[in-house]
Amino acid sequence: MSDPRSGIRLALTLAACALLGACAVEPAKPPPTPAVVIPYPEAPAPRLVPITPAVTHNEPWASVTQSFVMHDCAASPLIRAREATYTRSPARFERMLKQALPLMMYVRKQLDAAGIPGEFVMLPMLESRYDPSEPSHHGDAAGMWQLMPATARRHGVRISRHYDGRRDPVASTRAAVEMLKALDQRFGDWRLADMAYNAGPHAVHVALRKHPQPGSTAIPDIPVSHAARRHLAKLMALSCILREPEHFHVKLPQLPASGELEAVRVPADTRLHTAANMAAIPESKLRALNPGYRGTRIPADSSRALLLPVAAARSLAATLALDASESVAQVDSKPPQADPSENLPLPEEPVPPADDGAAGAASTQVTHHRVRKGESLWSIARHYHVSAGDLKRWNHLQGATIHPGEMLRTH
């Protein structure tokens, strides 16, 4: 007879083995749940944020660099070599910029108005270091834009014995702007426009016939002269220095408000000496800024514009307006049908005797003015609220010339 406890042990052992066998079998996985697609709205298009030039804090240069279109400063060994040449002496480069700055900012305004990129502000620097008096030798180029005689005349710039518009900053800049716009319309590429300015449009046209695709490199790979390629490299090098002056250890100069230049149109046959007196500046300074005028007067076939510091320009404009209004008033004051007897010459106005102090309150009125250095007949007339014509008549002046120390009657 078997032991009952042995049967119980056997049953427990068989139950444990069955349980272990069941654990060894991998249970069946449930079918995968289908994915649910949740629609998301499309991401908005990225906003194009303009790249801020490195010198936006540095007026007036920010307004120049913001309109740059050629950005391959480091892409050409030819450009890098020119950068090194120009900035070998940073102090010298800074002096060159400072000297040219008033004219540069005048040119910048003309280029901006015409939609021409800021790089071309440096074109006169490349051509003549912004020297408007650059003379012509044996019929070659002249002026700060270095215009040839035939090119200048084709763009309406007059050249005569008494006037050379190539040396007139106003007339020559207008012509250069017209040229650059025409070259851009013809070639559609500002790089080619610069090459054509240097080598001529025909040379670039012939090069494009041989190599129609100029490519996207800094210096177009077309068969033009080495001088034309070097000209573009110089222009881009100068522009790259303006864009990143810190990289070249250059500090860009600043232009005070008094250094800005404005153009004033003056009547034909105006004497330069008279215009200088009206503007209250030395005649030598007026001529230095406007070397196109070779004679003593403003020729009728010239631009008839004088480029002056802003304060002098406004003084000249105001005086011209006052003088014109006085002339109109004098003409309008004449009766339409005067009696012939009224055409007889009037006796000269007597000069009252000098006041001896016995005239009471009238003796306190200022009746004379001692001319100071820098004053003109028109500035004195404005000060005493009288006309320049009255001052001439009271002081028996034949012209507008007065001298420091001279005593003028003002009433």
Order of alpha helices (4+ residues) and beta strands (2+ residues): alpha-alpha-alpha-alpha-alpha-alpha-alpha-alpha-alpha-alpha-beta-alpha-alpha-beta-alpha-beta-alpha-alpha-beta
